[in-house]
Amino acid sequence: MKILSVLTYYRPHTSGLTIYAERLAKAWVKRGHEVTILTSQYDPHLPTREVMDGVNVIRAPVLFRISKGVIMPTFGPLASRLALENDCIQLHLPQFDAAGIALRGRLLKKPTVVTYHCDLQMPKGLVSKTANVAVNVMNRLTSQFTHRFVTYTQDYADHSKMLKKYLDKVRIIPPPVELPAVAKEEIESFRAQYNPDEKKPVIGMASRFATEKGVEVLLAALPSIFGQYPQAKVWFAGEYKNIYGEEKYFERLNPQIQRYIDSGHWQFLGNLNPQQIACFYPNIDVLVIPSLNSTEAFGLVQIEAMINGVPSIASDLPGVRVPPVRHKMGKVIPIGDSAALADAVKEIVSRPDAYHQDAEEIAIQYRPDTVAAAYEDLFDEIAADISRNNQ
């Protein structure tokens, strides 16, 4: 099977969405399919064509940006050619260009699936607001053309502003989660590098430094946490500087963070490769997901932590609240409630055995091969529908 997967940003860009797309694409390749990624050349230093882990990656040059969106004049012709050449199409939303590709899939009678990662909520400002309206219009058009939607949980589908209008098209497939195996020596070396004083507990946050991630909620919780655990430390794993559209957010919070850095209570680890992130989780005591809005729909990092025996604390957002409850490995707190976050951290750190479950049983549910197979079944289901309708 030839599968075309389309998204605005792909690797080496790091986000939950790009990691999802990469894991799924690689799993399809391992299962014998030919996979092509159509994406943006968001960094002009990246090649327009390359093969990554057996996946064909085609990047359309970016003419200019509107907030976090990109304008790519050659994207349409590339999409038309690739839609003709492939058997199935998978799109990732939010994405401004998705409607045109979904329409191509419908007209060409190619099974077309939209993986809906989250509702879009752009930062404040006239440009962002205009971009938000434009993307939402395109998303609604996409919903008319696509054959099916895939999302991570029924909880999110039922509460999503868009998905709840198209529940008849929605299918639930868990996200792919996989980390490389690492030796104990590598884990210990990682600890020695980033926590040589062995400060405890280590509170982990793994995300981009973005407005919706609720970094300020964690910052406001820290005085209470440090009051009970004066040797506690925060590890922030992920991109944090010069993120498109998030520069002012970082500038606003950075003075407070810098004071914690100076006192040894906060450390930015930067983007970690898969081997490093696999060493990150065993060295933390709890993962926090203090997200603020529906642009967070699940939090893949929660499952990554849990399969390493680490509980998570998540905001009471649709989808995001599912992993701690489903797997009984963590707590759910009210959105934006720093006091509740502090109490949850202290509770989990003081009673770690109460939040321990069988990590292997959790991992099985999210293996990329299992997820890839579920998509294949969905493509077959759509193809059968198209065949019946043509008779």
Secondary structure, DSSP 8 states (H G I E B T S, - for coil): -EEEEE-S--TTS-SHHHHHHHHHHHHHHHTT-EEEEEEEE-STTS-SEEEETTEEEEEEE--EEETTEEE-TTHHHHHHHHHHH-SEEEEEES-TTHHHHHHHHHHHT--EEEEE-------SSHHHHHHHHHHHHHHHHHHHH-SEEEES-HHHHHH-TTGGG-GGGEEE-----------HHHHHHHHHHH-TT--S-EEEEES---GGG-HHHHHHHHHHHHHH-TT-EEEEES--SS-TT-HHHHHHHHHHHHHHHHTTSEEEEE---HHHHHHHGGG-SEEEE---STT-SS-HHHHHHHTTT--EEEES-TTTTHHHHHTT-EEEE-TT-HHHHHHHHHHHHH-GGGG---HHHHHHHT-HHHHHHHHHHHHHHHHHHHHHHH-
